[in-house]
Amino acid sequence: MFGRKARQEQARQADEQLMLACLPRLRRYARALMGERSAADDLVQDTLERGWEKLASWQRSDDMRPWLFAIMHNLYVDQRRRPALATVELDEADLPEAGAMPADHGLALDLEAALQLLPAGQRETLLLVVLEDMSYEEVAAALGVPVGTVMSRLSRGRERLRLLMEGGAHGAAAATSLKVVK
């Protein structure tokens, strides 16, 4: 009896360590996905809570990271379906002065804004492949779509992001235009 309890405790601690090892990547992906720090932190918290509750459904032979990203994706989709909560406007005094930011910070802000203009499926796929360095198969499993869909979303997302970054508002218009093929 004692040996079984000790093994269960060791397994619980090992699972906890695996989950904690995924935390920085979950946090990074959530922040890129949500675009707002507090909402991203809430998403990570909800993901870890749900993961811990559903730990018995995780196949120990599989990598925990795609499993947790799948949980995060499902929570994110659920949140997008709910009506948005009221937001609070910040006072301009709370914002940093223009000269206080590094020169390349503007590029990062442009990239973040451009990412938020992508359709959700393209943004999710692009972030998981590029930011989280997940394989197409892992992304497909996390998002619950075929590998071909991952490849298509990635290709379209990269092209749209490139157009947005090159042309600003003009690039956004070009990125949303469709070609008619007969």
Backbone hydrogen bonds in HBPLUS format (Angstrom, degrees):
<---DONOR---> <-ACCEPTOR-->    atom                        ^
c    i                          cat <-CA-CA->   ^        H-A-AA   ^      H-
h    n   atom  resd res      DA  || num        DHA   H-A  angle D-A-AA Bond
n    s   type  num  typ     dist DA aas  dist angle  dist       angle   num
A0005-LYS N   A0001-MET O   3.19 MM   4  6.51 160.8  2.23 151.6 156.1     1
A0006-ALA N   A0002-PHE O   2.97 MM   4  6.20 158.0  2.02 150.6 157.0     2
A0007-ARG N   A0003-GLY O   3.00 MM   4  6.19 155.4  2.06 143.6 149.9     3
A0008-GLN N   A0004-ARG O   2.93 MM   4  6.15 155.5  1.99 147.5 154.4     4
A0009-GLU N   A0005-LYS O   2.92 MM   4  6.14 155.8  1.98 147.3 153.8     5
A0010-GLN N   A0006-ALA O   2.94 MM   4  6.17 155.5  2.00 146.6 153.4     6
A0011-ALA N   A0007-ARG O   2.89 MM   4  6.08 157.3  1.94 146.7 153.0     7
A0012-ARG N   A0008-GLN O   2.89 MM   4  6.11 155.0  1.95 145.4 152.5     8
A0013-GLN N   A0009-GLU O   2.95 MM   4  6.17 157.9  2.00 147.6 153.2     9
A0014-ALA N   A0010-GLN O   2.89 MM   4  6.10 155.0  1.95 147.8 155.0    10
A0015-ASP N   A0011-ALA O   2.90 MM   4  6.11 159.0  1.94 149.8 155.2    11
A0016-GLU N   A0012-ARG O   2.93 MM   4  6.12 153.8  2.00 143.8 151.5    12
A0017-GLN N   A0013-GLN O   2.97 MM   4  6.21 153.4  2.05 145.4 151.9    13
A0018-LEU N   A0014-ALA O   2.99 MM   4  6.26 156.3  2.05 148.2 154.6    14
A0019-MET N   A0015-ASP O   2.94 MM   4  6.16 157.5  1.99 148.9 155.0    15
A0020-LEU N   A0016-GLU O   2.90 MM   4  6.12 158.7  1.95 148.0 154.0    16
A0021-ALA N   A0017-GLN O   2.91 MM   4  6.08 145.7  2.03 143.2 152.4    17
A0022-CYS N   A0019-MET O   3.12 MM   3  5.28 136.5  2.32  99.3 111.1    18
A0023-LEU N   A0020-LEU O   3.15 MM   3  5.11 148.6  2.26  99.2 108.5    19
A0026-LEU N   A0022-CYS O   2.97 MM   4  6.15 160.7  2.01 159.8 166.0    20
A0027-ARG N   A0023-LEU O   2.88 MM   4  5.99 163.5  1.91 157.4 161.7    21
A0028-ARG N   A0024-PRO O   2.96 MM   4  6.13 160.4  1.99 144.7 150.0    22
A0029-TYR N   A0025-ARG O   2.95 MM   4  6.05 168.6  1.96 150.3 153.5    23
A0030-ALA N   A0026-LEU O   2.90 MM   4  6.00 162.9  1.93 149.1 154.5    24
A0031-ARG N   A0027-ARG O   2.97 MM   4  6.13 157.3  2.02 148.1 154.0    25
A0032-ALA N   A0028-ARG O   3.07 MM   4  6.30 157.6  2.12 147.3 153.2    26
A0033-LEU N   A0029-TYR O   2.82 MM   4  5.94 153.3  1.89 149.7 158.2    27
A0034-MET N   A0030-ALA O   2.80 MM   4  5.80 167.5  1.82 151.6 154.9    28
A0035-GLY N   A0031-ARG O   2.91 MM   4  5.49 151.2  1.99 133.6 142.5    29
A0040-ALA N   A0036-GLU O   2.96 MM   4  6.11 154.5  2.03 155.1 163.5    30
A0041-ASP N   A0037-ARG O   2.87 MM   4  6.13 158.5  1.92 153.5 159.3    31
A0042-ASP N   A0038-SER O   3.00 MM   4  6.22 152.5  2.08 143.2 150.4    32
A0043-LEU N   A0039-ALA O   2.98 MM   4  6.23 151.3  2.06 142.4 150.2    33
A0044-VAL N   A0040-ALA O   2.93 MM   4  6.25 157.4  1.98 153.0 158.5    34
A0045-GLN N   A0041-ASP O   2.94 MM   4  6.13 162.4  1.97 146.9 152.1    35
A0046-ASP N   A0042-ASP O   2.88 MM   4  6.11 164.1  1.91 151.1 155.2    36
A0047-THR N   A0043-LEU O   2.88 MM   4  6.04 151.1  1.97 143.7 152.3    37
A0048-LEU N   A0044-VAL O   2.91 MM   4  6.18 166.2  1.93 158.3 160.3    38
A0049-GLU N   A0045-GLN O   2.95 MM   4  6.14 160.5  1.99 150.7 156.8    39
A0050-ARG N   A0046-ASP O   2.90 MM   4  6.04 166.5  1.92 148.2 152.1    40
A0051-GLY N   A0047-THR O   2.78 MM   4  5.91 158.8  1.82 149.6 156.7    41
A0052-TRP N   A0048-LEU O   2.90 MM   4  6.01 158.1  1.95 146.4 151.6    42
A0053-GLU N   A0049-GLU O   3.02 MM   4  6.26 157.8  2.07 147.7 153.9    43
A0054-LYS N   A0050-ARG O   2.91 MM   4  6.06 150.3  2.00 148.9 156.9    44
A0057-SER N   A0054-LYS O   2.82 MM   3  5.60 155.9  1.88 125.4 132.6    45
A0058-TRP N   A0055-LEU O   3.10 MM   3  5.39 158.1  2.15 109.4 116.3    46
A0062-ASP N   A0059-GLN O   2.82 MM   3  5.50 162.8  1.85 125.2 131.1    47
A0068-LEU N   A0064-MET O   2.93 MM   4  6.21 158.0  1.98 160.5 166.8    48
A0069-PHE N   A0065-ARG O   2.91 MM   4  6.16 157.7  1.96 156.2 163.3    49
A0070-ALA N   A0066-PRO O   2.88 MM   4  6.05 145.1  2.01 141.3 150.2    50
A0071-ILE N   A0067-TRP O   3.11 MM   4  6.45 153.6  2.18 143.0 149.8    51
A0072-MET N   A0068-LEU O   2.88 MM   4  6.20 160.5  1.92 148.9 154.4    52
A0073-HIS N   A0069-PHE O   2.81 MM   4  5.99 159.5  1.85 146.4 152.1    53
A0074-ASN N   A0070-ALA O   2.99 MM   4  6.21 164.8  2.01 150.2 153.6    54
A0075-LEU N   A0071-ILE O   2.97 MM   4  6.23 158.5  2.02 152.1 158.2    55
A0076-TYR N   A0072-MET O   2.83 MM   4  6.03 159.1  1.87 153.2 159.5    56
A0077-VAL N   A0073-HIS O   2.90 MM   4  6.18 161.5  1.93 154.8 159.2    57
A0078-ASP N   A0074-ASN O   2.98 MM   4  6.17 159.1  2.03 144.6 150.6    58
A0079-GLN N   A0075-LEU O   2.87 MM   4  6.15 153.2  1.94 148.5 155.9    59
A0080-ARG N   A0076-TYR O   2.95 MM   4  6.25 152.8  2.03 149.9 157.1    60
A0081-ARG N   A0077-VAL O   3.18 MM   4  6.42 138.5  2.36 142.6 152.9    61
A0081-ARG N   A0078-ASP O   3.23 MM   3  5.25 131.0  2.48  94.3 107.0    62
A0082-ARG N   A0079-GLN O   3.19 MM   3  5.29 135.6  2.40  98.1 109.7    63
A0094-ASP N   A0091-ASP O   2.90 MM   3  5.54 154.8  1.96 119.6 126.9    64
A0095-LEU N   A0092-GLU O   3.16 MM   3  5.35 152.4  2.24 104.0 112.0    65
A0100-ALA N   A0097-GLU O   3.02 MM   3  5.29 152.8  2.09 109.5 118.2    66
A0105-HIS N   A0102-PRO O   3.04 MM   3  5.27 155.7  2.10 108.7 116.3    67
A0108-ALA N   A0104-ASP O   3.27 MM   4  6.64 155.8  2.33 145.2 151.2    68
A0109-LEU N   A0105-HIS O   2.92 MM   4  6.24 152.9  1.99 149.5 157.2    69
A0110-ASP N   A0106-GLY O   2.88 MM   4  6.13 153.2  1.95 145.8 153.3    70
A0111-LEU N   A0107-LEU O   2.86 MM   4  6.11 157.9  1.91 150.2 156.1    71
A0112-GLU N   A0108-ALA O   2.89 MM   4  6.09 159.8  1.93 146.3 152.1    72
A0113-ALA N   A0109-LEU O   2.90 MM   4  6.08 159.3  1.95 146.9 152.7    73
A0114-ALA N   A0110-ASP O   2.83 MM   4  6.01 157.6  1.88 147.7 154.5    74
A0115-LEU N   A0111-LEU O   2.84 MM   4  6.05 157.1  1.89 150.1 156.2    75
A0116-GLN N   A0112-GLU O   3.13 MM   4  6.38 150.1  2.22 142.5 149.9    76
A0117-LEU N   A0114-ALA O   3.02 MM   3  5.12 141.2  2.17 100.0 111.6    77
A0118-LEU N   A0115-LEU O   3.17 MM   3  5.42 152.1  2.25 104.6 112.7    78
A0122-GLN N   A0119-PRO O   3.08 MM   3  5.47 117.5  2.48 109.5 123.9    79
A0123-ARG N   A0119-PRO O   2.94 MM   4  6.15 165.9  1.96 162.4 167.2    80
A0124-GLU N   A0120-ALA O   2.86 MM   4  5.97 171.5  1.87 158.2 160.4    81
A0125-THR N   A0121-GLY O   3.12 MM   4  6.15 166.8  2.13 142.4 146.5    82
A0126-LEU N   A0122-GLN O   2.89 MM   4  5.94 167.6  1.90 151.2 155.4    83
A0127-LEU N   A0123-ARG O   2.94 MM   4  6.03 164.3  1.96 152.9 157.0    84
A0128-LEU N   A0124-GLU O   3.01 MM   4  6.20 159.7  2.05 150.2 155.8    85
A0129-VAL N   A0125-THR O   3.01 MM   4  6.18 160.6  2.05 154.5 159.5    86
A0130-VAL N   A0126-LEU O   2.87 MM   4  5.77 162.8  1.90 151.1 155.9    87
A0131-LEU N   A0127-LEU O   2.89 MM   4  4.94 128.0  2.17 117.5 133.1    88
A0132-GLU N   A0127-LEU O   3.04 MM   5  6.51 145.6  2.16 152.5 162.3    89
A0134-MET N   A0128-LEU O   3.09 MM   6  5.86 165.7  2.11 147.9 149.9    90
A0139-VAL N   A0135-SER O   2.93 MM   4  6.23 159.2  1.97 155.3 161.2    91
A0140-ALA N   A0136-TYR O   2.84 MM   4  6.03 159.7  1.89 148.0 154.1    92
A0141-ALA N   A0137-GLU O   2.98 MM   4  6.20 156.4  2.04 144.6 150.6    93
A0142-ALA N   A0138-GLU O   2.89 MM   4  6.09 157.4  1.94 145.5 152.2    94
A0143-LEU N   A0139-VAL O   2.85 MM   4  6.00 159.2  1.90 156.1 160.7    95
A0144-GLY N   A0140-ALA O   2.80 MM   4  5.58 124.2  2.11 136.4 150.1    96
A0145-VAL N   A0140-ALA O   3.06 MM   5  4.99 147.2  2.17 135.4 142.7    97
A0149-THR N   A0146-PRO O   3.09 MM   3  5.32 126.8  2.39 101.0 114.0    98
A0150-VAL N   A0146-PRO O   3.22 MM   4  6.66 150.3  2.31 145.4 153.7    99
A0150-VAL N   A0147-VAL O   3.06 MM   3  5.01 115.7  2.49  94.2 109.9   100
A0151-MET N   A0147-VAL O   2.98 MM   4  6.35 160.3  2.02 155.3 159.7   101
A0152-SER N   A0148-GLY O   2.96 MM   4  6.15 156.9  2.01 144.6 151.0   102
A0153-ARG N   A0149-THR O   2.84 MM   4  5.98 171.3  1.85 153.5 156.1   103
A0154-LEU N   A0150-VAL O   2.89 MM   4  5.97 157.4  1.94 149.2 156.1   104
A0155-SER N   A0151-MET O   3.00 MM   4  6.14 163.0  2.03 145.5 149.9   105
A0156-ARG N   A0152-SER O   2.95 MM   4  6.16 172.1  1.96 157.2 159.4   106
A0157-GLY N   A0153-ARG O   2.77 MM   4  5.76 156.2  1.82 144.8 152.6   107
A0158-ARG N   A0154-LEU O   2.90 MM   4  6.01 162.0  1.93 150.3 154.6   108
A0159-GLU N   A0155-SER O   3.10 MM   4  6.28 164.0  2.13 147.4 151.8   109
A0160-ARG N   A0156-ARG O   2.90 MM   4  6.04 165.3  1.92 150.8 155.3   110
A0161-LEU N   A0157-GLY O   2.88 MM   4  5.93 158.7  1.93 146.3 152.7   111
A0162-ARG N   A0158-ARG O   2.88 MM   4  6.04 156.4  1.93 146.4 153.2   112
A0163-LEU N   A0159-GLU O   2.99 MM   4  6.26 162.7  2.02 151.2 155.2   113
A0164-LEU N   A0160-ARG O   2.90 MM   4  6.12 157.7  1.95 148.4 154.9   114
A0165-MET N   A0161-LEU O   2.87 MM   4  6.06 159.7  1.91 151.6 156.8   115
A0166-GLU N   A0162-ARG O   2.93 MM   4  6.07 151.4  2.01 149.4 157.2   116
A0167-GLY N   A0163-LEU O   3.01 MM   4  5.98 161.6  2.04 148.1 152.7   117
A0168-GLY N   A0164-LEU O   2.99 MM   4  5.31 132.9  2.22 140.1 143.6   118
A0170-HIS N   A0167-GLY O   2.99 MM   3  5.02 122.0  2.34 149.1 134.9   119
A0172-ALA N   A0168-GLY O   3.01 MM   4  6.29 141.6  2.16 140.8 151.8   120
A0173-ALA N   A0169-ALA O   3.10 MM   4  6.44 153.1  2.17 146.2 152.0   121
A0174-ALA N   A0170-HIS O   3.01 MM   4  6.31 158.0  2.06 146.1 152.5   122
A0175-ALA N   A0171-GLY O   2.77 MM   4  5.88 148.0  1.87 143.2 152.5   123
A0176-THR N   A0172-ALA O   3.14 MM   4  6.33 132.6  2.38 138.2 148.6   124
A0176-THR N   A0173-ALA O   3.27 MM   3  5.34 136.6  2.47  95.1 106.4   125
A0177-SER N   A0174-ALA O   3.35 MM   3  5.32 147.5  2.46  96.3 105.2   126
